[in-house]
Amino acid sequence: MMKLLILIVVVLGILAVAQLARVYELTAKLRGKREEDISPADNRFNGRMMWVFGIAYFAFFLWLVLHYKDKMLPVAASEQGVETDWLMDFNWWILLVAFVITNVLLFWFSGKYIYSKDRRAYWQPHNNKLELAWTIAPAAVLAVIIIYGLQSWNNITSPASPDALVVELYARQFDWTARYPGNDGGLGATDFRLINGNNPLGIVTKESVAERIAELDAEINSADSLLAHAILAATKEHELSEQVGRMRRNKTRIINLRTIMELDIAEKGEASPYLHGADDIVIKEFNLPVRKEVKILIRSQDVIHSAYLPHMRIQMNAVPGMTTTMKMVPTITTDSMRTIMADQEFNFILLCNKICGASHYNMQMPLVVSTADEHKAWMAEAMKKPFRPMAEKEGDDKATPIGTTNDTAGGCACDGGSASLDE
């Protein structure tokens, strides 16, 4: 009831203002005053009010800056974040200078140069010098911003040092999986054709290749048996025949992959990435040591995602079929950040910054930044559960699958690069 009364009062107020305006128009016509005729007193009043409004405008702007300064992102927690913040601050100072100068002139001229019938405006249809000035000045400022931005971008995206910790972030709808190198210190090669419920990242090992071929053989035999003995509709039979053809082609490519793997191992020995996958750590946890450079490899199983760490100020797209990289050096541990934020529940977080589907909001994974000793202890615990394909797990407890079967997207990658297989 109260809301209805308030609405009625507002509507009546608007109608009253409209009627007063109409009365003013009618009285002006009776006095013989034209609407476009404005008295010098009204002009002076409007000009002075522009100055008052300009002062209030800047006062309100200053209040916004001071009132909401603690609502922005906290201090950057990585070396790259400090560089990014400095670049942003540099741009903001340029914008602030332009903002103040243009608005001061706007309000000052509005108040100073009020209309006067005794003064005529200077009409200048063309001036080459002025046009040159307002073309060169913005271009010079933009050139400085672009050059400085490219320099910062190169510093942030340059190759990581050889002793950097390598971590892979694997995106899929709608979660993240992390992969760490095991005792051999290197990440194994991957191929999307090997992805199944037990090998969600498609890590290439002799066992995972054999397992995938065995799976395909079983699927092909089952489909062949169905085609040979079952009575099927023509459309269903055609569909199943095409499916068998795809499985046979996929099996041939995996056999080719096995040959490439064997040749690469024979040529490179222990340096071959195909020998590094057996002890990889595939885990739903993201843990990094403080003050240690980290090289992050990013892959996607299905659509374009984006690995975004807001407190580190870094972001990189996850693109199906390729491996993107970024590097960073965390400078603040999670515990220290909780003290800075005065929030014991605070956690760094990995987000997806591309709208990738209906449950996009679910793509979150906490990041723990710890001391070197704490990270070493965490790694020691994680290494007790390295990646092992099903062929090696006979007699073990049944593992909970991390991923699901998907033979349509992914990519083939190894530590620091990619190893593709021709279609």
C-alpha positions in Angstrom: 0.0 0.0 0.0 2.8 2.4 0.9 4.5 1.8 -2.5 1.3 2.6 -4.3 0.9 5.9 -2.4 4.5 6.8 -3.2 3.9 6.0 -6.9 0.7 8.2 -6.9 2.6 11.1 -5.3 5.4 10.9 -7.8 2.9 10.8 -10.8 1.0 13.8 -9.4 4.2 15.7 -8.9 5.2 15.1 -12.5 1.8 16.3 -13.7 2.0 19.4 -11.5 5.4 20.3 -12.9 4.1 19.8 -16.5 1.1 22.1 -15.8 3.4 24.8 -14.3 5.6 24.7 -17.4 2.5 25.0 -19.5 1.3 28.0 -17.5 4.7 29.7 -17.9 4.5 29.2 -21.7 1.0 30.8 -21.8 2.0 33.8 -19.7 5.1 34.3 -21.8 2.9 34.5 -24.9 0.5 37.0 -23.3 3.5 39.2 -22.5 4.6 39.0 -26.1 7.9 37.2 -25.2 9.4 34.8 -27.7 10.7 31.5 -26.4 14.1 32.1 -28.0 14.5 35.5 -26.3 16.7 35.1 -23.2 17.5 38.1 -21.0 21.1 39.1 -20.1 20.3 38.3 -16.5 19.3 34.7 -17.4 22.4 34.4 -19.5 24.6 35.5 -16.6 22.8 33.2 -14.2 23.3 30.2 -16.5 27.0 31.0 -17.0 27.7 31.3 -13.2 25.8 28.1 -12.6 28.0 26.3 -15.1 31.0 27.3 -12.9 29.1 26.1 -9.8 28.3 22.8 -11.6 31.9 22.4 -12.7 33.2 22.8 -9.1 30.5 20.2 -7.9 31.5 17.9 -10.8 35.1 17.8 -9.8 34.3 17.5 -6.1 32.1 14.5 -6.8 34.8 12.9 -8.9 37.3 13.4 -6.1 34.9 11.9 -3.6 34.4 8.8 -5.9 38.1 8.2 -6.1 38.6 8.5 -2.3 35.5 6.6 -1.4 36.1 3.6 -3.6 39.9 3.4 -3.7 39.8 0.3 -1.4 37.2 -1.5 -3.6 39.6 -2.1 -6.4 41.9 -5.2 -6.8 44.5 -5.5 -4.0 48.2 -5.2 -4.6 49.5 -7.3 -7.4 50.9 -10.7 -6.2 53.4 -11.3 -9.0 56.3 -9.6 -10.7 54.3 -9.5 -14.0 51.4 -8.0 -12.1 53.5 -5.1 -10.9 54.5 -4.4 -14.5 50.9 -4.6 -15.6 49.7 -2.2 -12.8 52.4 0.3 -13.7 51.3 0.2 -17.4 47.7 0.8 -16.3 48.6 3.6 -14.0 50.6 5.2 -16.8 47.6 5.2 -19.0 45.3 6.5 -16.2 47.6 9.5 -15.5 47.5 10.4 -19.2 43.7 10.1 -19.2 43.5 12.1 -15.9 45.4 15.0 -17.4 43.3 15.1 -20.5 40.1 14.8 -18.4 41.0 17.7 -16.1 42.2 20.0 -18.9 39.2 19.4 -21.2 36.6 19.7 -18.5 38.1 22.8 -16.9 38.1 24.5 -20.3 34.5 23.3 -21.0 33.1 24.8 -17.8 35.2 27.9 -17.9 34.3 28.9 -21.4 30.6 28.1 -20.8 30.6 30.7 -17.9 32.9 33.3 -19.5 31.6 33.5 -23.0 27.9 33.9 -22.4 25.8 35.3 -25.2 26.0 39.0 -25.9 24.3 40.8 -28.8 27.3 43.2 -28.9 29.8 40.4 -29.6 30.1 38.1 -32.6 31.9 34.8 -32.6 35.1 34.5 -34.7 34.4 32.2 -37.6 37.4 30.2 -38.9 36.4 27.6 -41.5 39.9 26.2 -41.9 43.4 26.3 -40.3 46.1 23.9 -41.4 48.3 24.6 -38.4 45.5 23.8 -35.9 44.6 20.6 -37.7 48.2 19.6 -37.8 48.6 20.3 -34.1 45.5 18.3 -33.0 46.5 15.4 -35.2 50.2 15.2 -34.2 49.6 15.7 -30.4 47.2 12.7 -29.9 49.3 10.6 -32.3 52.5 11.3 -30.3 50.7 10.4 -27.0 49.3 7.2 -28.6 52.7 6.3 -29.9 54.2 6.5 -26.4 51.5 4.4 -25.0 51.8 1.7 -27.7 55.6 1.6 -27.5 55.6 1.4 -23.7 52.8 -1.2 -23.8 54.7 -3.4 -26.3 57.8 -3.2 -24.1 55.8 -4.3 -21.1 54.1 -7.1 -23.1 57.5 -8.4 -24.3 58.8 -8.4 -20.7 55.7 -10.3 -19.5 55.6 -12.8 -22.4 59.3 -13.5 -23.0 60.5 -17.1 -22.7 60.8 -18.4 -19.2 64.2 -19.4 -17.8 65.4 -23.0 -18.2 65.0 -23.7 -14.5 61.4 -22.4 -14.3 58.8 -24.7 -12.8 56.5 -26.1 -15.6 52.8 -26.5 -15.0 50.0 -27.3 -17.4 46.5 -26.1 -17.0 44.0 -28.1 -18.9 40.6 -26.5 -19.6 37.3 -28.2 -20.4 33.7 -27.5 -19.9 33.4 -26.7 -17.0 36.5 -27.2 -14.9 40.3 -27.1 -14.7 42.9 -29.8 -14.3 46.6 -29.2 -13.4 49.5 -31.4 -14.6 52.9 -31.3 -12.9 56.1 -33.1 -14.0 57.1 -36.1 -11.9 60.5 -37.1 -10.7 62.0 -36.9 -14.2 61.3 -33.1 -14.2 59.5 -33.0 -17.6 56.0 -33.2 -18.8 55.1 -36.0 -21.2 53.7 -35.6 -24.7 50.0 -35.6 -25.2 47.5 -36.5 -28.0 43.8 -35.9 -27.9 43.1 -39.3 -29.5 44.1 -41.0 -26.3 41.6 -39.1 -24.1 39.3 -41.4 -22.2 37.9 -41.7 -18.7 41.2 -42.8 -17.3 43.4 -40.5 -19.3 41.6 -37.1 -19.4 44.6 -35.2 -20.7 45.6 -37.7 -23.4 49.1 -38.3 -22.0 51.1 -40.5 -24.4 52.8 -43.6 -22.9 53.2 -47.1 -24.3 50.5 -48.3 -21.9 48.0 -45.5 -22.8 48.5 -46.2 -26.5 47.9 -49.9 -26.0 44.9 -49.3 -23.8 43.3 -46.9 -26.4 43.9 -49.4 -29.2 42.4 -52.2 -27.2 39.3 -50.0 -26.4 38.9 -49.2 -30.1 39.2 -52.9 -31.1 36.5 -53.8 -28.6 34.2 -51.0 -29.9 34.9 -52.0 -33.5 34.2 -55.7 -32.8 31.0 -54.9 -31.0 29.8 -52.7 -33.8 30.8 -55.3 -36.5 28.9 -58.0 -34.6 25.9 -55.8 -34.4 26.0 -55.1 -38.1 26.4 -58.8 -38.9 23.7 -60.2 -36.7 21.2 -57.5 -35.8 18.3 -56.3 -37.9 18.7 -52.6 -38.2 16.9 -49.8 -40.0 18.7 -48.6 -43.1 19.5 -45.2 -41.6 20.8 -46.8 -38.3 22.9 -49.3 -40.3 24.4 -46.5 -42.4 25.1 -44.5 -39.2 26.8 -47.4 -37.5 28.9 -48.2 -40.6 30.2 -44.6 -40.7 31.0 -44.8 -37.0 33.0 -48.0 -37.5 34.9 -46.3 -40.3 35.8 -43.4 -38.1 37.0 -45.8 -35.3 39.1 -47.7 -37.8 40.7 -44.4 -39.1 41.3 -43.3 -35.5 42.9 -46.6 -34.7 45.2 -46.2 -37.7 46.3 -42.8 -36.5 47.0 -44.1 -33.1 49.1 -46.9 -34.6 51.0 -44.2 -36.5 51.4 -42.2 -33.3 52.9 -45.4 -31.7 55.4 -45.7 -34.6 56.4 -42.0 -34.2 56.8 -42.5 -30.5 59.0 -45.5 -31.0 61.2 -43.7 -33.6 61.5 -40.6 -31.3 62.5 -42.7 -28.3 65.1 -44.6 -30.4 66.5 -41.3 -31.7 66.5 -39.1 -28.5 66.6 -41.7 -25.8 65.8 -40.2 -22.3 65.3 -36.8 -23.9 62.2 -38.0 -25.8 59.0 -36.4 -24.3 57.2 -39.7 -24.9 59.2 -41.2 -21.9 58.2 -38.4 -19.5 54.4 -39.0 -19.2 54.3 -42.0 -17.0 55.1 -40.1 -13.8 53.2 -36.9 -14.6 51.0 -35.7 -11.7 47.4 -35.1 -12.9 45.5 -33.3 -10.1 42.7 -31.0 -9.3 44.9 -28.7 -7.2 46.9 -25.7 -8.2 49.9 -25.0 -6.0 52.9 -22.7 -6.8 56.0 -21.7 -4.8 56.6 -18.1 -4.0 59.5 -16.2 -5.7 59.9 -19.1 -8.2 59.4 -18.5 -11.9 56.6 -20.6 -13.3 56.0 -21.5 -17.0 52.3 -22.3 -17.5 51.2 -24.3 -20.5 47.5 -24.0 -21.3 45.4 -26.4 -23.4 41.7 -26.9 -24.0 39.7 -30.0 -24.7 36.6 -28.5 -26.2 36.0 -24.7 -26.8 38.0 -21.6 -26.3 38.6 -20.8 -22.6 40.8 -18.3 -20.9 43.1 -18.9 -17.9 42.8 -15.7 -15.7 44.5 -15.1 -12.4 43.2 -11.6 -11.4 45.5 -11.1 -8.4 48.5 -12.1 -10.5 47.2 -9.8 -13.3 47.8 -12.5 -16.0 45.5 -14.0 -18.6 46.0 -16.3 -21.6 43.5 -18.0 -23.9 43.1 -21.8 -23.9 42.7 -22.7 -27.6 41.7 -26.2 -28.8 44.3 -27.9 -30.8 47.3 -25.8 -29.6 49.3 -25.0 -26.5 49.5 -21.4 -25.3 52.0 -20.3 -22.7 52.6 -17.6 -20.1 55.0 -17.1 -17.3 54.9 -15.4 -13.9 56.8 -15.1 -10.6 54.4 -15.2 -7.5 55.7 -12.7 -4.9 53.1 -13.0 -2.1 52.0 -16.3 -0.4 48.4 -17.1 0.2 48.9 -16.6 4.0 50.5 -13.2 3.5 47.7 -12.1 1.2 45.2 -13.1 3.8 47.0 -10.8 6.3 47.1 -8.0 3.7 43.4 -8.4 2.9 42.5 -8.9 6.6 40.5 -11.9 5.4 41.4 -15.4 6.6 39.1 -17.0 4.0 40.9 -15.3 1.1 42.3 -17.5 -1.7 43.9 -16.7 -5.0 41.7 -18.1 -7.8 42.0 -19.3 -11.3 39.0 -18.3 -13.5 37.8 -18.8 -17.0 37.5 -15.4 -18.6 35.7 -16.5 -21.7 32.0 -17.2 -21.7 32.2 -20.9 -22.6 28.7 -22.2 -21.9 25.8 -22.5 -19.5 28.0 -23.4 -16.5 30.9 -21.0 -17.3 30.7 -19.6 -13.8 31.7 -23.0 -12.4 35.2 -22.8 -14.0 37.1 -21.9 -10.9 40.1 -23.5 -9.1 41.8 -22.1 -6.0 45.5 -21.3 -6.3 47.7 -21.8 -3.3 51.0 -19.9 -3.2 53.3 -21.3 -0.5 56.8 -21.2 0.6 59.5 -23.3 -1.1 59.5 -25.9 1.7 55.7 -26.1 1.8 55.5 -26.5 -2.0 58.1 -29.2 -1.8 56.1 -31.1 0.8 53.0 -30.7 -1.3 54.8 -32.1 -4.4 56.1 -35.0 -2.4 52.6 -35.9 -1.4 51.2 -35.4 -4.9 53.9 -37.6 -6.5 52.5 -40.5 -4.6 49.7 -40.5 -7.1 51.2 -40.0 -10.6 49.4 -40.6 -13.8 49.1 -44.2 -14.6 46.9 -45.7 -17.4 44.5 -48.5 -16.6 46.9 -51.1 -18.0 49.3 -50.4 -15.1 46.5 -50.4 -12.5 45.7 -54.0 -12.2 45.2 -54.9 -8.6 44.9 -51.2 -7.5 41.8 -49.6 -6.1 39.6 -48.3 -8.9 40.5 -44.7 -9.7 38.0 -42.0 -10.0 38.1 -40.7 -13.6 39.1 -37.1 -13.9 37.8 -36.6 -17.4 35.4 -38.1 -19.9 35.9 -39.6 -23.3 36.2 -37.0 -26.0 37.9 -37.8 -29.3 37.0 -34.5 -31.0 39.4 -31.8 -29.7 42.4 -31.2 -27.6 45.9 -31.1 -29.1 49.3 -32.8 -28.9 51.8 -31.1 -26.7 54.9 -31.7 -24.7 57.0 -29.6 -22.2 57.4 -26.2 -23.8 56.1 -27.0 -27.2 53.9 -29.2 -29.3 54.2 -32.4 -31.3 51.4 -32.6 -33.9 50.3 -35.6 -35.8 49.0 -35.2 -39.4 45.4 -36.0 -40.0 
